[in-house]
Amino acid sequence: MKRITSLLAGAALIVSLQGCTASTVDQRATGTTVRPAPAGAAVERVQTTGPALWKVADADTTIFLFGTVHLLPTTAQWMTPAIRDALASSDVMVTEILSSEMTDAAMQQQMMARGMLPQGQTLRGLLTDEQRVAYEGALQKLGIPAAAFDQFKPWMAAMTLSLLPLVQQGYTPDSGVEKVLEAQAGPHIQRAALETVEFQINVFDSMPQDAQIAYLIEVAQQADDIRPMLDRMVAAWTAGDADGLAAIMNESLQQNSDLAERLLYARNRNWADWIAARLEQPGVVFMAVGAGHLAGQNSVQDILKQRRVVAPR
């Protein structure tokens, strides 16, 4: 169960009525040369209460690193003066994808098209009898007809099934951190993104079908526990307990190294490369990415230290 919710926390995109999404490595970052640490470059935590906020800085560049949660309950309270001030002082806000791209109707249609099986195939037709029982049982608990996702590819159904219990129980993308930050950032702050929606979709769509099915069945078998586990992760995030969040995530991710590599670690390496390159330009950047990318071993900060982009402490 921990494995599923950990991967959800690392994913950039959110299920919606128009489609379901995934996360992967941005091809624009591939091949970036990692440079040694600029003189005086360091990473430090900015605030000790509330969600963790870090700062990577050298003499003329500051990059704030803030971990986000893409879906939250409407009652969630997390904005602090330190976060607000860091955002207000920034020249640009960098997110995993541009909010305008996520809400683009043509992109949503493309996402749905990519998540559909070829004509003549059905999702349940790909499953064994045992797998079908587990899958249909999960749908029944959620009040969803057994045939509802028959045209979905297994990865599309898995992501949708992963997030539907959260949406049904009060988690919403409208309360997600990115939505709040987007509203908080004024028009004077430029917007930029590390990845594109199209490239993010590829991580699941490129998975072998048997791996997609295995992912789907794991979600189906443990769907009842998704909300309680995410509640724990959000509690750790809200309290600024980065070590606690990492413990919840890393314990489980070690059991699924391939998917963890796709969703978290490869992207973390690319983002560390992006930060290394950005430190060569003056200015202030507010970089908001999924909280799972900024927690524990092989996090973005950890990779920056391993590669000596920043001085280790």
Secondary structure, 3 states (H helix, E strand, C coil): CHHHHHHHHHCCCCCECCECCCCCCCCCCCCCCCCCCCCCCEEEEEECCCCCEEEEECCCEEEEEEEECCCEECCCCCCCHHHHHHHHCCCEEEECCCHHHHCCHHHHHHHHHHCECCCCCCCHHHCCHHHHHHHHHHHHHCCCCCCCCCCECHHHHHHHHHHHHHHHCCEEHHHCHHHHHHHHCCCCCEEEECCCHHHHHHHHHCCCHHHHHHHHHHHHHCHHHHHHHHHHHHHHHHCCCHHHHHHHHHHHHCCCHHHHHHHHHHHHHHHHHHHHHHCCCCEEEEEEEEHHHHCCCCCHHHHHHHCCCCCCC
